[in-house]
Amino acid sequence: MSYVQDIRRQVGHTPLIMTSASGALIEDGKILLQERADTGDWGFPGGYMEYGDTFKDTVCREFLEDAGIAVNPVKLIAMQDDDIYTYPNGDIVQPVNAFYLVERAHSGHQKPDQEETLTTRFFDPEQPPHFFNRQHAKMWDLVVATLTN
């Protein structure tokens, strides 16, 4: 059982502050996103920290799980703490998210965890998809701004 599942088993849907890390992989001027299995909407690969992890550990683990790609964090783009989100199952969180620019660690690719990801796809910066929450829409804007500067 994961750290988050263990906490939720104890506290139910009580609102929680949760630490997370996400990454932006940019290749050929396009931005990689995952289509989430829980909502069918799009977001950046990432997820919640496990006890004992660092933000960098988390983005690497979660990116591999969500996108099937091993990455290295290159640069912290932003620390985000100003959003509250209610998941489809009723869990309420205020995610404190470390958002990184990442690069591929090697050319390999494996199948993402299908419990969390329907598919992954690179998007043109001019054509954002529908994001699953406001935090990910803000992350998109931050990445697009780095591409234009």
CNS distance restraints for C-alpha pairs under 8 A (distance, minus, plus):
assign (resid   1 and name CA) (resid   5 and name CA) 6.25 0.50 0.50
assign (resid   1 and name CA) (resid   6 and name CA) 6.42 0.50 0.50
assign (resid   2 and name CA) (resid   6 and name CA) 6.13 0.50 0.50
assign (resid   2 and name CA) (resid  50 and name CA) 7.42 0.50 0.50
assign (resid   3 and name CA) (resid   7 and name CA) 6.34 0.50 0.50
assign (resid   3 and name CA) (resid  50 and name CA) 5.63 0.50 0.50
assign (resid   3 and name CA) (resid  51 and name CA) 6.63 0.50 0.50
assign (resid   4 and name CA) (resid   8 and name CA) 6.14 0.50 0.50
assign (resid   4 and name CA) (resid  48 and name CA) 7.50 0.50 0.50
assign (resid   4 and name CA) (resid  50 and name CA) 7.48 0.50 0.50
assign (resid   5 and name CA) (resid   9 and name CA) 6.05 0.50 0.50
assign (resid   6 and name CA) (resid  10 and name CA) 6.62 0.50 0.50
assign (resid   7 and name CA) (resid  11 and name CA) 6.21 0.50 0.50
assign (resid   8 and name CA) (resid  12 and name CA) 4.94 0.50 0.50
assign (resid   8 and name CA) (resid  13 and name CA) 6.89 0.50 0.50
assign (resid  12 and name CA) (resid  91 and name CA) 7.53 0.50 0.50
assign (resid  13 and name CA) (resid  90 and name CA) 6.03 0.50 0.50
assign (resid  13 and name CA) (resid  91 and name CA) 4.54 0.50 0.50
assign (resid  13 and name CA) (resid  92 and name CA) 6.22 0.50 0.50
assign (resid  14 and name CA) (resid  91 and name CA) 7.05 0.50 0.50
assign (resid  14 and name CA) (resid  92 and name CA) 6.64 0.50 0.50
assign (resid  15 and name CA) (resid  91 and name CA) 6.99 0.50 0.50
assign (resid  15 and name CA) (resid  92 and name CA) 4.62 0.50 0.50
assign (resid  15 and name CA) (resid  93 and name CA) 5.40 0.50 0.50
assign (resid  15 and name CA) (resid  94 and name CA) 7.53 0.50 0.50
assign (resid  16 and name CA) (resid  92 and name CA) 6.46 0.50 0.50
assign (resid  16 and name CA) (resid  93 and name CA) 4.86 0.50 0.50
assign (resid  16 and name CA) (resid  94 and name CA) 6.23 0.50 0.50
assign (resid  17 and name CA) (resid  93 and name CA) 5.65 0.50 0.50
assign (resid  17 and name CA) (resid  94 and name CA) 4.70 0.50 0.50
assign (resid  17 and name CA) (resid  95 and name CA) 5.82 0.50 0.50
assign (resid  17 and name CA) (resid  96 and name CA) 7.04 0.50 0.50
assign (resid  18 and name CA) (resid  48 and name CA) 6.89 0.50 0.50
assign (resid  18 and name CA) (resid  49 and name CA) 8.00 0.50 0.50
assign (resid  18 and name CA) (resid  93 and name CA) 6.45 0.50 0.50
assign (resid  18 and name CA) (resid  94 and name CA) 6.19 0.50 0.50
assign (resid  18 and name CA) (resid  95 and name CA) 4.85 0.50 0.50
assign (resid  18 and name CA) (resid  96 and name CA) 6.02 0.50 0.50
assign (resid  19 and name CA) (resid  48 and name CA) 5.79 0.50 0.50
assign (resid  19 and name CA) (resid  49 and name CA) 5.89 0.50 0.50
assign (resid  19 and name CA) (resid  95 and name CA) 5.70 0.50 0.50
assign (resid  19 and name CA) (resid  96 and name CA) 4.75 0.50 0.50
assign (resid  19 and name CA) (resid  97 and name CA) 5.90 0.50 0.50
assign (resid  20 and name CA) (resid  46 and name CA) 7.21 0.50 0.50
assign (resid  20 and name CA) (resid  47 and name CA) 5.26 0.50 0.50
assign (resid  20 and name CA) (resid  48 and name CA) 4.07 0.50 0.50
assign (resid  20 and name CA) (resid  49 and name CA) 5.33 0.50 0.50
assign (resid  20 and name CA) (resid  55 and name CA) 6.98 0.50 0.50
assign (resid  20 and name CA) (resid  58 and name CA) 7.22 0.50 0.50
assign (resid  20 and name CA) (resid  95 and name CA) 6.43 0.50 0.50
assign (resid  20 and name CA) (resid  96 and name CA) 6.02 0.50 0.50
assign (resid  20 and name CA) (resid  97 and name CA) 4.61 0.50 0.50
assign (resid  20 and name CA) (resid  98 and name CA) 6.33 0.50 0.50
assign (resid  21 and name CA) (resid  46 and name CA) 5.50 0.50 0.50
assign (resid  21 and name CA) (resid  47 and name CA) 5.75 0.50 0.50
assign (resid  21 and name CA) (resid  48 and name CA) 6.56 0.50 0.50
assign (resid  21 and name CA) (resid  49 and name CA) 7.24 0.50 0.50
assign (resid  21 and name CA) (resid  55 and name CA) 5.65 0.50 0.50
assign (resid  21 and name CA) (resid  56 and name CA) 7.43 0.50 0.50
assign (resid  21 and name CA) (resid  58 and name CA) 5.88 0.50 0.50
assign (resid  21 and name CA) (resid  59 and name CA) 5.02 0.50 0.50
assign (resid  21 and name CA) (resid  97 and name CA) 5.09 0.50 0.50
assign (resid  21 and name CA) (resid  98 and name CA) 4.57 0.50 0.50
assign (resid  21 and name CA) (resid  99 and name CA) 5.77 0.50 0.50
assign (resid  21 and name CA) (resid 100 and name CA) 7.57 0.50 0.50
assign (resid  22 and name CA) (resid  44 and name CA) 6.24 0.50 0.50
assign (resid  22 and name CA) (resid  45 and name CA) 5.69 0.50 0.50
assign (resid  22 and name CA) (resid  46 and name CA) 3.91 0.50 0.50
assign (resid  22 and name CA) (resid  47 and name CA) 6.43 0.50 0.50
assign (resid  22 and name CA) (resid  59 and name CA) 5.38 0.50 0.50
assign (resid  22 and name CA) (resid  62 and name CA) 7.71 0.50 0.50
assign (resid  22 and name CA) (resid  63 and name CA) 7.55 0.50 0.50
assign (resid  22 and name CA) (resid  97 and name CA) 6.97 0.50 0.50
assign (resid  22 and name CA) (resid  98 and name CA) 6.33 0.50 0.50
assign (resid  22 and name CA) (resid  99 and name CA) 4.89 0.50 0.50
assign (resid  22 and name CA) (resid 100 and name CA) 6.23 0.50 0.50
assign (resid  23 and name CA) (resid  44 and name CA) 6.27 0.50 0.50
assign (resid  23 and name CA) (resid  45 and name CA) 5.99 0.50 0.50
assign (resid  23 and name CA) (resid  46 and name CA) 6.29 0.50 0.50
assign (resid  23 and name CA) (resid  59 and name CA) 6.24 0.50 0.50
assign (resid  23 and name CA) (resid  63 and name CA) 7.10 0.50 0.50
assign (resid  23 and name CA) (resid  73 and name CA) 7.66 0.50 0.50
assign (resid  23 and name CA) (resid  99 and name CA) 5.64 0.50 0.50
assign (resid  23 and name CA) (resid 100 and name CA) 4.69 0.50 0.50
assign (resid  23 and name CA) (resid 101 and name CA) 5.65 0.50 0.50
assign (resid  23 and name CA) (resid 102 and name CA) 5.84 0.50 0.50
assign (resid  24 and name CA) (resid  31 and name CA) 6.77 0.50 0.50
assign (resid  24 and name CA) (resid  32 and name CA) 6.72 0.50 0.50
assign (resid  24 and name CA) (resid  44 and name CA) 6.52 0.50 0.50
assign (resid  24 and name CA) (resid  45 and name CA) 7.62 0.50 0.50
assign (resid  24 and name CA) (resid  99 and name CA) 7.62 0.50 0.50
assign (resid  24 and name CA) (resid 100 and name CA) 6.21 0.50 0.50
assign (resid  24 and name CA) (resid 101 and name CA) 4.89 0.50 0.50
assign (resid  24 and name CA) (resid 102 and name CA) 5.75 0.50 0.50
assign (resid  24 and name CA) (resid 143 and name CA) 7.27 0.50 0.50
assign (resid  25 and name CA) (resid  31 and name CA) 5.93 0.50 0.50
assign (resid  25 and name CA) (resid  32 and name CA) 5.57 0.50 0.50
assign (resid  25 and name CA) (resid 101 and name CA) 6.35 0.50 0.50
assign (resid  25 and name CA) (resid 102 and name CA) 5.29 0.50 0.50
assign (resid  25 and name CA) (resid 103 and name CA) 5.98 0.50 0.50
assign (resid  25 and name CA) (resid 104 and name CA) 7.70 0.50 0.50
assign (resid  26 and name CA) (resid  30 and name CA) 5.40 0.50 0.50
assign (resid  26 and name CA) (resid  31 and name CA) 4.67 0.50 0.50
assign (resid  26 and name CA) (resid  32 and name CA) 6.42 0.50 0.50
assign (resid  26 and name CA) (resid 102 and name CA) 7.89 0.50 0.50
assign (resid  26 and name CA) (resid 103 and name CA) 7.67 0.50 0.50
assign (resid  27 and name CA) (resid  31 and name CA) 6.69 0.50 0.50
assign (resid  27 and name CA) (resid  32 and name CA) 7.93 0.50 0.50
assign (resid  29 and name CA) (resid 124 and name CA) 7.23 0.50 0.50
assign (resid  29 and name CA) (resid 125 and name CA) 7.68 0.50 0.50
assign (resid  29 and name CA) (resid 147 and name CA) 7.73 0.50 0.50
assign (resid  30 and name CA) (resid 122 and name CA) 5.51 0.50 0.50
assign (resid  30 and name CA) (resid 123 and name CA) 5.25 0.50 0.50
assign (resid  30 and name CA) (resid 124 and name CA) 4.92 0.50 0.50
assign (resid  30 and name CA) (resid 125 and name CA) 6.30 0.50 0.50
assign (resid  31 and name CA) (resid 122 and name CA) 5.02 0.50 0.50
assign (resid  31 and name CA) (resid 123 and name CA) 5.13 0.50 0.50
assign (resid  31 and name CA) (resid 124 and name CA) 6.59 0.50 0.50
assign (resid  31 and name CA) (resid 125 and name CA) 6.87 0.50 0.50
assign (resid  32 and name CA) (resid  44 and name CA) 7.22 0.50 0.50
assign (resid  32 and name CA) (resid 120 and name CA) 6.86 0.50 0.50
assign (resid  32 and name CA) (resid 121 and name CA) 5.56 0.50 0.50
assign (resid  32 and name CA) (resid 122 and name CA) 4.20 0.50 0.50
assign (resid  32 and name CA) (resid 123 and name CA) 6.30 0.50 0.50
assign (resid  33 and name CA) (resid  42 and name CA) 6.30 0.50 0.50
assign (resid  33 and name CA) (resid  43 and name CA) 5.48 0.50 0.50
assign (resid  33 and name CA) (resid  44 and name CA) 4.92 0.50 0.50
assign (resid  33 and name CA) (resid  45 and name CA) 6.46 0.50 0.50
assign (resid  33 and name CA) (resid 120 and name CA) 5.63 0.50 0.50
assign (resid  33 and name CA) (resid 121 and name CA) 5.63 0.50 0.50
assign (resid  33 and name CA) (resid 122 and name CA) 6.26 0.50 0.50
assign (resid  33 and name CA) (resid 123 and name CA) 7.34 0.50 0.50
assign (resid  34 and name CA) (resid  42 and name CA) 5.57 0.50 0.50
assign (resid  34 and name CA) (resid  43 and name CA) 5.52 0.50 0.50
assign (resid  34 and name CA) (resid  44 and name CA) 6.04 0.50 0.50
assign (resid  34 and name CA) (resid  45 and name CA) 6.04 0.50 0.50
assign (resid  34 and name CA) (resid  66 and name CA) 6.99 0.50 0.50
assign (resid  34 and name CA) (resid  67 and name CA) 6.71 0.50 0.50
assign (resid  34 and name CA) (resid 117 and name CA) 6.23 0.50 0.50
assign (resid  34 and name CA) (resid 118 and name CA) 7.38 0.50 0.50
assign (resid  34 and name CA) (resid 119 and name CA) 5.88 0.50 0.50
assign (resid  34 and name CA) (resid 120 and name CA) 4.30 0.50 0.50
assign (resid  34 and name CA) (resid 121 and name CA) 6.53 0.50 0.50
assign (resid  35 and name CA) (resid  40 and name CA) 5.80 0.50 0.50
assign (resid  35 and name CA) (resid  41 and name CA) 5.59 0.50 0.50
assign (resid  35 and name CA) (resid  42 and name CA) 4.51 0.50 0.50
assign (resid  35 and name CA) (resid  43 and name CA) 6.63 0.50 0.50
assign (resid  35 and name CA) (resid 117 and name CA) 5.73 0.50 0.50
assign (resid  35 and name CA) (resid 118 and name CA) 5.37 0.50 0.50
assign (resid  35 and name CA) (resid 119 and name CA) 5.30 0.50 0.50
assign (resid  35 and name CA) (resid 120 and name CA) 5.97 0.50 0.50
assign (resid  35 and name CA) (resid 121 and name CA) 7.98 0.50 0.50
assign (resid  36 and name CA) (resid  40 and name CA) 5.06 0.50 0.50
assign (resid  36 and name CA) (resid  41 and name CA) 5.65 0.50 0.50
assign (resid  36 and name CA) (resid  42 and name CA) 5.91 0.50 0.50
assign (resid  36 and name CA) (resid  43 and name CA) 7.04 0.50 0.50
assign (resid  36 and name CA) (resid 116 and name CA) 5.85 0.50 0.50
assign (resid  36 and name CA) (resid 117 and name CA) 4.79 0.50 0.50
assign (resid  36 and name CA) (resid 118 and name CA) 5.88 0.50 0.50
assign (resid  36 and name CA) (resid 119 and name CA) 7.67 0.50 0.50
assign (resid  37 and name CA) (resid 114 and name CA) 7.37 0.50 0.50
assign (resid  37 and name CA) (resid 115 and name CA) 6.43 0.50 0.50
assign (resid  37 and name CA) (resid 116 and name CA) 4.96 0.50 0.50
assign (resid  37 and name CA) (resid 117 and name CA) 5.01 0.50 0.50
assign (resid  37 and name CA) (resid 118 and name CA) 5.27 0.50 0.50
assign (resid  38 and name CA) (resid  88 and name CA) 7.28 0.50 0.50
assign (resid  38 and name CA) (resid 116 and name CA) 6.79 0.50 0.50
assign (resid  39 and name CA) (resid  88 and name CA) 7.40 0.50 0.50
assign (resid  39 and name CA) (resid 132 and name CA) 6.85 0.50 0.50
assign (resid  40 and name CA) (resid 118 and name CA) 7.62 0.50 0.50
assign (resid  40 and name CA) (resid 132 and name CA) 7.90 0.50 0.50
assign (resid  41 and name CA) (resid 129 and name CA) 7.98 0.50 0.50
assign (resid  41 and name CA) (resid 130 and name CA) 5.95 0.50 0.50
assign (resid  41 and name CA) (resid 131 and name CA) 5.47 0.50 0.50
assign (resid  41 and name CA) (resid 132 and name CA) 4.87 0.50 0.50
assign (resid  42 and name CA) (resid 129 and name CA) 6.58 0.50 0.50
assign (resid  42 and name CA) (resid 130 and name CA) 6.09 0.50 0.50
assign (resid  42 and name CA) (resid 131 and name CA) 4.69 0.50 0.50
assign (resid  42 and name CA) (resid 132 and name CA) 5.68 0.50 0.50
assign (resid  43 and name CA) (resid 131 and name CA) 5.72 0.50 0.50
assign (resid  43 and name CA) (resid 132 and name CA) 6.28 0.50 0.50
assign (resid  43 and name CA) (resid 136 and name CA) 5.77 0.50 0.50
assign (resid  44 and name CA) (resid 136 and name CA) 6.72 0.50 0.50
assign (resid  45 and name CA) (resid  59 and name CA) 7.99 0.50 0.50
assign (resid  45 and name CA) (resid  62 and name CA) 6.61 0.50 0.50
assign (resid  45 and name CA) (resid  63 and name CA) 5.19 0.50 0.50
assign (resid  45 and name CA) (resid  66 and name CA) 5.53 0.50 0.50
assign (resid  45 and name CA) (resid  67 and name CA) 6.47 0.50 0.50
assign (resid  46 and name CA) (resid  58 and name CA) 7.57 0.50 0.50
assign (resid  46 and name CA) (resid  59 and name CA) 5.71 0.50 0.50
assign (resid  46 and name CA) (resid  62 and name CA) 4.85 0.50 0.50
assign (resid  46 and name CA) (resid  63 and name CA) 5.62 0.50 0.50
assign (resid  46 and name CA) (resid  66 and name CA) 6.97 0.50 0.50
assign (resid  47 and name CA) (resid  58 and name CA) 7.15 0.50 0.50
assign (resid  47 and name CA) (resid  59 and name CA) 7.26 0.50 0.50
assign (resid  47 and name CA) (resid  62 and name CA) 5.70 0.50 0.50
assign (resid  48 and name CA) (resid  58 and name CA) 7.10 0.50 0.50
assign (resid  49 and name CA) (resid  53 and name CA) 6.10 0.50 0.50
assign (resid  49 and name CA) (resid  54 and name CA) 7.35 0.50 0.50
assign (resid  49 and name CA) (resid  55 and name CA) 7.03 0.50 0.50
assign (resid  49 and name CA) (resid  58 and name CA) 5.52 0.50 0.50
assign (resid  50 and name CA) (resid  58 and name CA) 7.46 0.50 0.50
assign (resid  53 and name CA) (resid  57 and name CA) 5.72 0.50 0.50
assign (resid  53 and name CA) (resid  58 and name CA) 6.30 0.50 0.50
assign (resid  54 and name CA) (resid  58 and name CA) 6.17 0.50 0.50
assign (resid  55 and name CA) (resid  59 and name CA) 6.29 0.50 0.50
assign (resid  55 and name CA) (resid  98 and name CA) 6.48 0.50 0.50
assign (resid  56 and name CA) (resid  60 and name CA) 6.32 0.50 0.50
assign (resid  56 and name CA) (resid  73 and name CA) 6.52 0.50 0.50
assign (resid  57 and name CA) (resid  61 and name CA) 6.19 0.50 0.50
assign (resid  58 and name CA) (resid  62 and name CA) 5.87 0.50 0.50
assign (resid  59 and name CA) (resid  63 and name CA) 5.77 0.50 0.50
assign (resid  59 and name CA) (resid  73 and name CA) 7.54 0.50 0.50
assign (resid  59 and name CA) (resid 100 and name CA) 7.81 0.50 0.50
assign (resid  60 and name CA) (resid  64 and name CA) 6.29 0.50 0.50
assign (resid  60 and name CA) (resid  70 and name CA) 6.60 0.50 0.50
assign (resid  60 and name CA) (resid  71 and name CA) 5.73 0.50 0.50
assign (resid  60 and name CA) (resid  72 and name CA) 6.57 0.50 0.50
assign (resid  60 and name CA) (resid  73 and name CA) 7.42 0.50 0.50
assign (resid  61 and name CA) (resid  65 and name CA) 6.29 0.50 0.50
assign (resid  62 and name CA) (resid  66 and name CA) 5.82 0.50 0.50
assign (resid  63 and name CA) (resid  67 and name CA) 5.49 0.50 0.50
assign (resid  63 and name CA) (resid  68 and name CA) 6.76 0.50 0.50
assign (resid  63 and name CA) (resid  69 and name CA) 6.28 0.50 0.50
assign (resid  63 and name CA) (resid  70 and name CA) 6.85 0.50 0.50
assign (resid  63 and name CA) (resid  71 and name CA) 7.07 0.50 0.50
assign (resid  64 and name CA) (resid  68 and name CA) 4.39 0.50 0.50
assign (resid  64 and name CA) (resid  69 and name CA) 4.74 0.50 0.50
assign (resid  64 and name CA) (resid  70 and name CA) 5.23 0.50 0.50
assign (resid  64 and name CA) (resid  71 and name CA) 7.45 0.50 0.50
assign (resid  64 and name CA) (resid 112 and name CA) 7.03 0.50 0.50
assign (resid  65 and name CA) (resid  69 and name CA) 7.88 0.50 0.50
assign (resid  65 and name CA) (resid 112 and name CA) 5.39 0.50 0.50
assign (resid  65 and name CA) (resid 113 and name CA) 5.36 0.50 0.50
assign (resid  66 and name CA) (resid 112 and name CA) 5.15 0.50 0.50
assign (resid  66 and name CA) (resid 113 and name CA) 5.85 0.50 0.50
assign (resid  66 and name CA) (resid 116 and name CA) 6.61 0.50 0.50
assign (resid  66 and name CA) (resid 117 and name CA) 5.85 0.50 0.50
assign (resid  67 and name CA) (resid 110 and name CA) 7.97 0.50 0.50
assign (resid  67 and name CA) (resid 111 and name CA) 7.34 0.50 0.50
assign (resid  67 and name CA) (resid 112 and name CA) 4.95 0.50 0.50
assign (resid  67 and name CA) (resid 113 and name CA) 7.75 0.50 0.50
assign (resid  67 and name CA) (resid 117 and name CA) 7.52 0.50 0.50
assign (resid  67 and name CA) (resid 119 and name CA) 7.90 0.50 0.50
assign (resid  67 and name CA) (resid 120 and name CA) 6.29 0.50 0.50
assign (resid  68 and name CA) (resid 109 and name CA) 5.51 0.50 0.50
assign (resid  68 and name CA) (resid 110 and name CA) 4.54 0.50 0.50
assign (resid  68 and name CA) (resid 111 and name CA) 5.15 0.50 0.50
assign (resid  68 and name CA) (resid 112 and name CA) 4.38 0.50 0.50
assign (resid  68 and name CA) (resid 113 and name CA) 7.61 0.50 0.50
assign (resid  69 and name CA) (resid 104 and name CA) 6.91 0.50 0.50
assign (resid  69 and name CA) (resid 108 and name CA) 6.95 0.50 0.50
assign (resid  69 and name CA) (resid 109 and name CA) 5.13 0.50 0.50
assign (resid  69 and name CA) (resid 110 and name CA) 6.54 0.50 0.50
assign (resid  70 and name CA) (resid 104 and name CA) 5.96 0.50 0.50
assign (resid  70 and name CA) (resid 105 and name CA) 5.37 0.50 0.50
assign (resid  70 and name CA) (resid 106 and name CA) 6.83 0.50 0.50
assign (resid  70 and name CA) (resid 108 and name CA) 7.65 0.50 0.50
assign (resid  70 and name CA) (resid 109 and name CA) 7.52 0.50 0.50
assign (resid  71 and name CA) (resid 102 and name CA) 6.07 0.50 0.50
assign (resid  71 and name CA) (resid 103 and name CA) 5.36 0.50 0.50
assign (resid  71 and name CA) (resid 104 and name CA) 4.38 0.50 0.50
assign (resid  71 and name CA) (resid 105 and name CA) 4.56 0.50 0.50
assign (resid  71 and name CA) (resid 106 and name CA) 7.65 0.50 0.50
assign (resid  72 and name CA) (resid 102 and name CA) 5.49 0.50 0.50
assign (resid  72 and name CA) (resid 103 and name CA) 5.45 0.50 0.50
assign (resid  72 and name CA) (resid 104 and name CA) 6.32 0.50 0.50
assign (resid  72 and name CA) (resid 105 and name CA) 5.60 0.50 0.50
assign (resid  73 and name CA) (resid 100 and name CA) 6.05 0.50 0.50
assign (resid  73 and name CA) (resid 101 and name CA) 6.10 0.50 0.50
assign (resid  73 and name CA) (resid 102 and name CA) 4.37 0.50 0.50
assign (resid  73 and name CA) (resid 103 and name CA) 6.58 0.50 0.50
assign (resid  74 and name CA) (resid 100 and name CA) 6.93 0.50 0.50
assign (resid  74 and name CA) (resid 101 and name CA) 5.55 0.50 0.50
assign (resid  74 and name CA) (resid 102 and name CA) 5.14 0.50 0.50
assign (resid  74 and name CA) (resid 103 and name CA) 6.67 0.50 0.50
assign (resid  75 and name CA) (resid 100 and name CA) 5.54 0.50 0.50
assign (resid  75 and name CA) (resid 101 and name CA) 5.19 0.50 0.50
assign (resid  75 and name CA) (resid 102 and name CA) 7.10 0.50 0.50
assign (resid  76 and name CA) (resid  98 and name CA) 7.00 0.50 0.50
assign (resid  76 and name CA) (resid  99 and name CA) 5.96 0.50 0.50
assign (resid  76 and name CA) (resid 100 and name CA) 4.41 0.50 0.50
assign (resid  76 and name CA) (resid 101 and name CA) 6.34 0.50 0.50
assign (resid  77 and name CA) (resid  98 and name CA) 7.83 0.50 0.50
assign (resid  77 and name CA) (resid  99 and name CA) 5.53 0.50 0.50
assign (resid  77 and name CA) (resid 100 and name CA) 5.20 0.50 0.50
assign (resid  77 and name CA) (resid 101 and name CA) 6.32 0.50 0.50
assign (resid  77 and name CA) (resid 142 and name CA) 7.58 0.50 0.50
assign (resid  78 and name CA) (resid  98 and name CA) 6.17 0.50 0.50
assign (resid  78 and name CA) (resid  99 and name CA) 5.28 0.50 0.50
assign (resid  78 and name CA) (resid 100 and name CA) 7.18 0.50 0.50
assign (resid  79 and name CA) (resid  96 and name CA) 7.03 0.50 0.50
assign (resid  79 and name CA) (resid  97 and name CA) 5.63 0.50 0.50
assign (resid  79 and name CA) (resid  98 and name CA) 4.73 0.50 0.50
assign (resid  79 and name CA) (resid  99 and name CA) 6.21 0.50 0.50
assign (resid  80 and name CA) (resid  95 and name CA) 7.64 0.50 0.50
assign (resid  80 and name CA) (resid  96 and name CA) 5.56 0.50 0.50
assign (resid  80 and name CA) (resid  97 and name CA) 5.05 0.50 0.50
assign (resid  80 and name CA) (resid  98 and name CA) 6.58 0.50 0.50
assign (resid  80 and name CA) (resid  99 and name CA) 7.59 0.50 0.50
assign (resid  80 and name CA) (resid 135 and name CA) 7.84 0.50 0.50
assign (resid  81 and name CA) (resid  94 and name CA) 6.97 0.50 0.50
assign (resid  81 and name CA) (resid  95 and name CA) 6.13 0.50 0.50
assign (resid  81 and name CA) (resid  96 and name CA) 4.51 0.50 0.50
assign (resid  81 and name CA) (resid  97 and name CA) 6.54 0.50 0.50
assign (resid  82 and name CA) (resid  94 and name CA) 7.46 0.50 0.50
assign (resid  82 and name CA) (resid  96 and name CA) 7.91 0.50 0.50
assign (resid  83 and name CA) (resid  94 and name CA) 5.87 0.50 0.50
assign (resid  83 and name CA) (resid  95 and name CA) 6.88 0.50 0.50
assign (resid  83 and name CA) (resid 134 and name CA) 7.28 0.50 0.50
assign (resid  83 and name CA) (resid 135 and name CA) 6.26 0.50 0.50
assign (resid  84 and name CA) (resid  92 and name CA) 7.18 0.50 0.50
assign (resid  84 and name CA) (resid  93 and name CA) 5.69 0.50 0.50
assign (resid  84 and name CA) (resid  94 and name CA) 4.47 0.50 0.50
assign (resid  84 and name CA) (resid  95 and name CA) 6.97 0.50 0.50
assign (resid  85 and name CA) (resid  92 and name CA) 5.75 0.50 0.50
assign (resid  85 and name CA) (resid  93 and name CA) 5.47 0.50 0.50
assign (resid  85 and name CA) (resid  94 and name CA) 6.45 0.50 0.50
assign (resid  85 and name CA) (resid  95 and name CA) 7.95 0.50 0.50
assign (resid  85 and name CA) (resid 133 and name CA) 7.10 0.50 0.50
assign (resid  86 and name CA) (resid  90 and name CA) 5.87 0.50 0.50
assign (resid  86 and name CA) (resid  91 and name CA) 5.59 0.50 0.50
assign (resid  86 and name CA) (resid  92 and name CA) 4.40 0.50 0.50
assign (resid  86 and name CA) (resid  93 and name CA) 6.51 0.50 0.50
assign (resid  87 and name CA) (resid  91 and name CA) 5.27 0.50 0.50
assign (resid  87 and name CA) (resid  92 and name CA) 6.42 0.50 0.50
assign (resid  99 and name CA) (resid 139 and name CA) 7.58 0.50 0.50
assign (resid 112 and name CA) (resid 117 and name CA) 6.48 0.50 0.50
assign (resid 112 and name CA) (resid 119 and name CA) 7.83 0.50 0.50
assign (resid 113 and name CA) (resid 117 and name CA) 6.01 0.50 0.50
assign (resid 114 and name CA) (resid 118 and name CA) 5.93 0.50 0.50
assign (resid 123 and name CA) (resid 127 and name CA) 6.69 0.50 0.50
assign (resid 123 and name CA) (resid 128 and name CA) 6.72 0.50 0.50
assign (resid 123 and name CA) (resid 129 and name CA) 7.92 0.50 0.50
assign (resid 124 and name CA) (resid 128 and name CA) 7.09 0.50 0.50
assign (resid 125 and name CA) (resid 144 and name CA) 6.00 0.50 0.50
assign (resid 128 and name CA) (resid 140 and name CA) 7.81 0.50 0.50
assign (resid 131 and name CA) (resid 136 and name CA) 6.21 0.50 0.50
assign (resid 131 and name CA) (resid 137 and name CA) 5.91 0.50 0.50
assign (resid 132 and name CA) (resid 136 and name CA) 7.08 0.50 0.50
assign (resid 133 and name CA) (resid 137 and name CA) 6.72 0.50 0.50
assign (resid 134 and name CA) (resid 138 and name CA) 6.27 0.50 0.50
assign (resid 135 and name CA) (resid 139 and name CA) 6.26 0.50 0.50
assign (resid 136 and name CA) (resid 140 and name CA) 6.20 0.50 0.50
assign (resid 137 and name CA) (resid 141 and name CA) 6.46 0.50 0.50
assign (resid 138 and name CA) (resid 142 and name CA) 6.33 0.50 0.50
assign (resid 139 and name CA) (resid 143 and name CA) 6.31 0.50 0.50
assign (resid 140 and name CA) (resid 144 and name CA) 6.15 0.50 0.50
assign (resid 141 and name CA) (resid 145 and name CA) 6.09 0.50 0.50
assign (resid 142 and name CA) (resid 146 and name CA) 6.42 0.50 0.50
assign (resid 143 and name CA) (resid 147 and name CA) 6.43 0.50 0.50
assign (resid 144 and name CA) (resid 148 and name CA) 6.41 0.50 0.50
assign (resid 145 and name CA) (resid 149 and name CA) 6.23 0.50 0.50
